[in-house]
Each structure stands twice: as C-alpha cells, then as structure tokens.
Amino acid sequence: MSSTMRAAVLDEYNSPFRFAEIERPKPSAGQVLVRIKASGVNPLDTKIRTGNGAHAKQPLPAILGMDMAGIVEELGAGVSGFSVGDEVYGLTGGVGGLQGSLAEFAVVDGDLLAKKPVNLTMRQAAAIPLSFITAWEGLVDRANVHAGQKVLIHAGAGGVGHVAVQIARARGAEVFATVSAEKKAIVESYGAVPIDYRSTNVERYMAAHTGGEGFDVVYDTVGGATLDDSFVAAKVYTGHVLSSLGWGTHKLAPLSFRGATYSGVFTLLPMLTGRGRAHHGEIMREATRLVEAGRLTPLVDERRFSLGTALAAHALVESGKALGKVVVDIAD
C-alpha cells in the first residue's frame, strides 16, 4: 500500500481546495486508521471554509469534513470493539485541529466511531453523524423525550430537524414540525404533523395543536427569532426548550414567565476538549440500532460529488437548494 494519500487541503479561508498527495497518517494508541468512502458536508463545514466558523477552532492549513463513513484499515494499540475490514462511521474530525474526511484516509479516535448500519450505503451513513448526535443530545440527553409528550421540531425537514423528528417518533412522542409548504411531505413521511411557519404564527399553532397549553419539548435548530418563538411555545411549568443555535442575545422573560426550562446543545465539545468522546460513540451505536430497526432514514441529496469537486458540494450546501445531506464520494 502507498504511504501517501490524496486530500483536499484548505490553505486560506474562502478559497478553493488544494488537491495534494500527502503522507498517510498512522494510528497511535486508541486510534483507528479508516479508509474513507464518503464525507458528509454540513453547513458548518462551509462556514469553516469561508472563515465564519471560528468556534470550530480549525487552524489552517486544514483538511475539512466532520462526518465520515469508511472501512477500518488498521488499529492502534488498545482499540477494542473493531476489526480490520469493519465498516464504520462517525463525527470524527474537521474541527479542533483534527483531520477531516475530505481525504482518502484519516486517523480518528476510536471512541468516536460505531459500526455502520448494515442496511445503509456509505453515502447514507456519512449523512448521519453530526445531525444525529446533535438531535440526540438535545432530545434524549437533555430532555428525555418519551411517550405521551407533544414535541415541536423547528425546521423539521432540515439536517438536524428531520433526524430529530424520527428520534422523537421512535421514542413514542407526538411530533409537530415547522416546515415550508414545499417540504411538507418530507416531515409527513417521517410521521410528524407539518406546521407551515410562513402562513401562521406561534400563538395560532399553539392554540391549534396544544389548546394554548404549549409543547412539552421544543427543539430550535434555526436560532434567532425561531428561538424567541420557542420560548413562547413551551408548556407552562414543565416545558423544555432546546437549541443547537442559541448563540445570539435573547430575552428570557417569555420562558421565565412560563416557568419553563432551556438547554443548549454544542455538539463539537468532545472533539474540541477531548472530554466525552466515548459518549459520541455510544450515540452513534444508538443511530445504528434505530436504522437497522427501520426507525431512522437519512435524507440524502442525490447529486454526486467526488473529492475533486468538493468545492461544488460546498456551493450546493451554501445555496440552500440541497434536497437532503450533500455527500462527497471519496473512493469507489
């Protein structure tokens, strides 16, 4: 096997990738060398590339790409639970100085990996990690969503949103999702009641779906004014608002006057700090379980991109016209 690999390298923000033949990494203790087959492109990946993702702490030059699916090529000392040849996936790099997945190989922390669902392609698997972990950390780790609850997911056809809808449904909740009229069928196919956010407001859909009581759990995946609406939509006393984009300045009065609760979700912390990485692997195993049980299906844009056209994949994500997660095929 060659000692080098092809990779898309970002040398400067808001510039094209440089395609280079670089040294293939070797796994140290606790690490796994993965032959990457597919790399999911998230909005955050594009923000890092354009210099708008400072919170991701990815110094340049860098190989971007947070989500990946591939095959175990070599195990470092002390790694258990995997064998050479296993198909795996995870949220493994592209931030915090960690090599990303826009390369033929990557050395990743074994704690961040799980075995890929047997009923998914590599492309489908690479679409899951960041979205699933973000949705799970909010709905399950923070809010413990369960049967008998009414759950509202904002942007229910989005990357995190469509996964959150499926997790909440799998845990027995009654799910509602804000969505544009043209994407109504997507959330309906996942078992949620669609709410056209353009033709109604929070007070009206609260009255229509909860009798004005509010939702037990509200997950904001949009931020800004949507988080403000979420504070209003929470059920009095027991409501729980979650946000994966709660980075602005907001008035807490609407939430406080309802006696409700707020939790923030920052999915990158284990990769940035090194703390809690094993839990990400645990969450990915839950994703595998749900997929193989037929309870989770990722939404993937059908357009194909290669390592050499990764910039075009980023452009599609930035355009807002992707019909699901955009995935770059790294190898045949």
Secondary structure per residue as TSV (DSSP state, phi and psi in degrees):
chain	resnum	aa	ss	phi	psi
A	1	M	-	360.0	141.2
A	2	S	-	-61.4	150.7
A	3	S	S	-90.9	3.6
A	4	T	E	-120.1	172.8
A	5	M	E	-150.6	157.5
A	6	R	E	-87.8	143.1
A	7	A	E	-150.5	153.3
A	8	A	E	-96.3	115.4
A	9	V	E	-108.4	133.1
A	10	L	B	-99.2	114.7
A	11	D	-	-92.3	-35.1
A	12	E	S	-138.2	147.6
A	13	Y	T	-63.0	145.7
A	14	N	T	60.4	35.1
A	15	S	S	-127.8	164.1
A	16	P	-	-65.1	160.3
A	17	F	-	-74.0	148.9
A	18	R	E	-101.3	126.1
A	19	F	E	-94.5	119.9
A	20	A	E	-133.6	154.9
A	21	E	E	-98.2	112.4
A	22	I	E	-124.8	169.4
A	23	E	E	-66.6	133.8
A	24	R	-	-74.7	131.7
A	25	P	-	-72.4	160.7
A	26	K	-	-120.2	139.2
A	27	P	-	-74.5	136.2
A	28	S	-	-95.0	-174.8
A	29	A	T	-56.2	133.1
A	30	G	T	81.8	-0.8
A	31	Q	E	-108.1	160.9
A	32	V	E	-128.8	132.3
A	33	L	E	-89.1	121.9
A	34	V	E	-115.9	131.8
A	35	R	E	-82.8	111.3
A	36	I	E	-79.3	131.5
A	37	K	E	-104.8	-32.0
A	38	A	E	-151.4	145.4
A	39	S	E	-128.4	119.4
A	40	G	E	-78.7	141.6
A	41	V	E	-107.2	118.1
A	42	N	-	-104.3	156.9
A	43	P	H	-52.3	-35.1
A	44	L	H	-65.3	-34.4
A	45	D	H	-58.3	-41.9
A	46	T	H	-70.9	-33.1
A	47	K	H	-66.8	-40.0
A	48	I	H	-62.3	-44.3
A	49	R	H	-61.2	-36.2
A	50	T	T	-90.1	2.6
A	51	G	T	86.8	15.2
A	52	N	-	-109.9	17.8
A	53	G	-	-123.1	51.1
A	54	A	G	-59.0	-31.2
A	55	H	G	-66.2	-16.8
A	56	A	G	-80.3	-15.0
A	57	K	-	52.3	49.9
A	58	Q	-	-106.6	101.5
A	59	P	-	-70.3	152.8
A	60	L	S	-102.0	153.1
A	61	P	S	-68.1	151.9
A	62	A	B	-146.9	155.3
A	63	I	-	-104.4	116.7
A	64	L	-	-87.3	178.0
A	65	G	-	111.1	105.7
A	66	M	S	-88.5	-41.8
A	67	D	E	-91.9	143.8
A	68	M	E	-153.1	157.8
A	69	A	E	-140.0	141.2
A	70	G	E	-172.5	-159.9
A	71	I	E	-124.5	133.7
A	72	V	E	-65.0	123.1
A	73	E	E	-102.8	-34.5
A	74	E	E	-159.9	146.2
A	75	L	E	-112.0	135.4
A	76	G	-	-78.1	168.7
A	77	A	T	-59.7	139.0
A	78	G	T	84.0	0.0
A	79	V	-	-82.5	127.2
A	80	S	-	-124.7	161.4
A	81	G	S	91.1	-7.4
A	82	F	-	-132.3	153.7
A	83	S	-	-130.7	155.1
A	84	V	T	-57.3	132.5
A	85	G	T	99.7	-13.1
A	86	D	-	-65.1	140.7
A	87	E	E	-87.9	125.8
A	88	V	E	-133.4	166.2
A	89	Y	E	-153.9	165.1
A	90	G	E	170.1	172.6
A	91	L	E	-97.1	102.0
A	92	T	-	-125.2	-14.2
A	93	G	-	-169.4	-159.9
A	94	G	S	82.1	-0.9
A	95	V	S	-141.3	165.0
A	96	G	T	57.4	26.9
A	97	G	T	81.5	1.6
A	98	L	-	-84.9	137.5
A	99	Q	-	-62.5	136.7
A	100	G	-	-89.9	-169.4
A	101	S	S	-100.2	6.2
A	102	L	S	-85.8	60.6
A	103	A	B	-159.7	163.8
A	104	E	S	-74.1	-26.3
A	105	F	E	-139.5	157.2
A	106	A	E	-150.1	143.3
A	107	V	E	-94.3	124.3
A	108	V	E	-131.0	157.7
A	109	D	E	-67.9	122.2
A	110	G	G	-58.1	-26.3
A	111	D	G	-65.0	-22.1
A	112	L	G	-86.7	-6.9
A	113	L	E	-100.6	157.6
A	114	A	E	-143.3	161.4
A	115	K	E	-71.1	137.5
A	116	K	-	-66.7	141.7
A	117	P	-	-57.2	137.1
A	118	V	T	-69.1	-21.9
A	119	N	T	-97.6	15.1
A	120	L	S	-118.4	148.8
A	121	T	-	-75.9	169.0
A	122	M	H	-61.0	-40.0
A	123	R	H	-60.4	-46.4
A	124	Q	H	-63.8	-41.6
A	125	A	H	-64.3	-39.0
A	126	A	H	-68.7	-13.8
A	127	A	T	-83.1	-8.5
A	128	I	S	-95.3	-44.7
A	129	P	H	-52.4	-61.0
A	130	L	H	-60.4	-44.6
A	131	S	H	-62.8	-44.6
A	132	F	H	-68.5	-45.3
A	133	I	H	-62.5	-41.8
A	134	T	H	-62.7	-44.4
A	135	A	H	-66.3	-43.3
A	136	W	H	-66.4	-44.6
A	137	E	I	-60.1	-34.3
A	138	G	I	-76.6	-60.0
A	139	L	I	-68.1	-38.7
A	140	V	I	-100.5	-55.2
A	141	D	I	-65.3	-40.4
A	142	R	I	-91.1	-45.3
A	143	A	T	-105.8	-13.5
A	144	N	-	49.1	53.9
A	145	V	-	-56.5	138.6
A	146	H	-	-150.6	173.4
A	147	A	T	-59.5	145.5
A	148	G	T	94.1	-7.9
A	149	Q	-	-97.9	154.0
A	150	K	E	-103.6	122.1
A	151	V	E	-117.4	132.5
A	152	L	E	-110.4	124.0
A	153	I	E	-111.3	121.1
A	154	H	S	-83.1	139.5
A	155	A	S	59.5	57.7
A	156	G	T	-68.4	-11.3
A	157	A	T	-101.6	1.6
A	158	G	S	-79.8	-178.8
A	159	G	H	-58.7	-55.3
A	160	V	H	-75.6	-38.5
A	161	G	H	-60.2	-46.1
A	162	H	H	-69.3	-27.5
A	163	V	H	-74.7	-41.1
A	164	A	H	-60.6	-40.6
A	165	V	H	-56.5	-45.3
A	166	Q	H	-70.8	-37.2
A	167	I	H	-64.0	-47.6
A	168	A	H	-62.0	-40.4
A	169	R	H	-64.9	-41.8
A	170	A	H	-63.6	-26.2
A	171	R	T	-93.5	8.4
A	172	G	T	92.5	5.2
A	173	A	-	-79.9	158.1
A	174	E	E	-88.6	124.5
A	175	V	E	-116.8	136.1
A	176	F	E	-122.7	147.6
A	177	A	E	-143.0	128.5
A	178	T	E	-74.5	141.2
A	179	V	E	-165.0	154.6
A	180	S	-	-75.8	156.9
A	181	A	G	-58.1	-36.4
A	182	E	G	-72.3	-15.1
A	183	K	G	-110.6	12.0
A	184	K	H	-55.1	-41.8
A	185	A	H	-63.6	-27.9
A	186	I	H	-65.1	-50.9
A	187	V	H	-70.0	-31.6
A	188	E	H	-64.4	-37.8
A	189	S	H	-66.3	-23.7
A	190	Y	T	-93.4	1.8
A	191	G	T	94.8	15.9
A	192	A	-	-103.6	155.4
A	193	V	E	-85.8	119.2
A	194	P	E	-77.1	143.4
A	195	I	E	-125.2	115.1
A	196	D	E	-76.3	102.6
A	197	Y	T	-68.5	-16.2
A	198	R	T	-82.3	-22.3
A	199	S	T	-109.4	1.0
A	200	T	-	-144.7	172.9
A	201	N	-	-126.1	174.9
A	202	V	H	-62.3	-39.1
A	203	E	H	-64.8	-39.4
A	204	R	H	-69.7	-43.8
A	205	Y	H	-76.0	-24.8
A	206	M	H	-62.7	-44.9
A	207	A	H	-64.0	-41.0
A	208	A	H	-69.7	-36.6
A	209	H	H	-108.2	-15.9
A	210	T	H	-131.6	8.5
A	211	G	T	62.8	24.1
A	212	G	T	84.5	-1.9
A	213	E	S	-73.1	-31.7
A	214	G	-	100.9	165.9
A	215	F	B	-92.0	146.1
A	216	D	S	-64.0	-42.1
A	217	V	E	-135.0	133.9
A	218	V	E	-125.5	123.9
A	219	Y	E	-111.8	114.2
A	220	D	E	-92.2	117.9
A	221	T	S	-112.1	14.8
A	222	V	S	-115.3	-42.4
A	223	G	-	85.2	-176.2
A	224	G	T	61.3	-134.1
A	225	A	H	-62.0	-26.3
A	226	T	H	-66.1	-35.3
A	227	L	H	-68.5	-37.4
A	228	D	H	-61.5	-42.6
A	229	D	H	-62.3	-35.6
A	230	S	H	-63.1	-38.2
A	231	F	H	-61.3	-35.3
A	232	V	H	-75.2	-30.9
A	233	A	H	-82.6	-8.8
A	234	A	B	-73.6	144.3
A	235	K	-	-67.2	142.0
A	236	V	T	-59.7	135.4
A	237	Y	T	72.0	-55.8
A	238	T	T	-101.2	-3.8
A	239	G	-	-65.3	148.6
A	240	H	E	-134.6	116.7
A	241	V	E	-99.4	134.2
A	242	L	E	-120.7	148.1
A	243	S	E	-147.9	135.6
A	244	S	S	-97.9	1.2
A	245	L	-	-137.2	39.7
A	246	G	-	-86.5	61.2
A	247	W	-	-105.9	-3.9
A	248	G	S	-91.1	-168.3
A	249	T	-	-102.1	124.2
A	250	H	-	-132.9	150.7
A	251	K	-	-84.9	123.4
A	252	L	-	-85.5	-5.0
A	253	A	H	-54.4	-46.2
A	254	P	H	-59.3	-36.8
A	255	L	H	-74.0	-44.4
A	256	S	H	-63.8	-39.7
A	257	F	T	-69.3	-15.5
A	258	R	T	-94.0	-6.6
A	259	G	T	66.8	26.1
A	260	A	-	-95.3	-180.0
A	261	T	E	-121.1	148.9
A	262	Y	E	-126.3	139.9
A	263	S	E	-134.8	135.4
A	264	G	E	-96.1	150.3
A	265	V	-	-122.1	123.1
A	266	F	-	-127.6	92.1
A	267	T	T	-64.1	-24.7
A	268	L	T	-76.9	-12.2
A	269	L	H	-51.3	-47.3
A	270	P	H	-59.2	-35.9
A	271	M	H	-75.8	-33.6
A	272	L	H	-77.6	-32.6
A	273	T	H	-107.6	-18.5
A	274	G	S	81.6	-2.3
A	275	R	S	-99.3	134.4
A	276	G	S	83.5	15.0
A	277	R	H	-66.5	-35.7
A	278	A	H	-61.5	-31.4
A	279	H	H	-67.3	-33.9
A	280	H	H	-63.2	-39.4
A	281	G	H	-62.7	-39.3
A	282	E	H	-62.4	-42.4
A	283	I	H	-64.4	-39.6
A	284	M	H	-65.2	-32.7
A	285	R	H	-67.2	-33.0
A	286	E	H	-66.0	-37.8
A	287	A	H	-61.0	-44.6
A	288	T	H	-60.0	-42.9
A	289	R	H	-61.0	-45.3
A	290	L	H	-66.8	-41.8
A	291	V	H	-62.2	-47.5
A	292	E	H	-69.6	-20.3
A	293	A	T	-88.0	-0.6
A	294	G	T	79.5	18.7
A	295	R	S	-103.1	-3.1
A	296	L	-	-144.4	124.3
A	297	T	-	-130.6	120.7
A	298	P	-	-75.0	148.8
A	299	L	-	-97.3	115.4
A	300	V	B	-121.4	129.9
A	301	D	-	-65.7	135.0
A	302	E	-	-78.0	-14.8
A	303	R	-	-67.1	141.6
A	304	R	-	-105.3	140.1
A	305	F	E	-135.3	148.6
A	306	S	E	-110.2	175.3
A	307	L	G	-55.8	-37.6
A	308	G	G	-71.4	-17.3
A	309	T	G	-116.0	26.8
A	310	A	H	-60.8	-32.5
A	311	L	H	-64.7	-37.3
A	312	A	H	-65.9	-35.3
A	313	A	H	-62.9	-43.0
A	314	H	H	-61.8	-41.3
A	315	A	H	-62.8	-38.0
A	316	L	H	-64.6	-42.7
A	317	V	H	-62.5	-43.8
A	318	E	H	-64.8	-28.8
A	319	S	H	-70.7	-20.2
A	320	G	T	76.2	9.4
A	321	K	-	-104.5	8.3
A	322	A	-	-68.6	142.4
A	323	L	S	-105.1	62.6
A	324	G	S	116.9	-174.8
A	325	K	B	-67.6	134.6
A	326	V	E	-87.8	132.9
A	327	V	E	-128.3	136.3
A	328	V	E	-99.6	126.0
A	329	D	E	-81.6	120.2
A	330	I	-	-90.2	-38.7
A	331	A	-	-146.4	155.9
A	332	D	-	-71.4	360.0
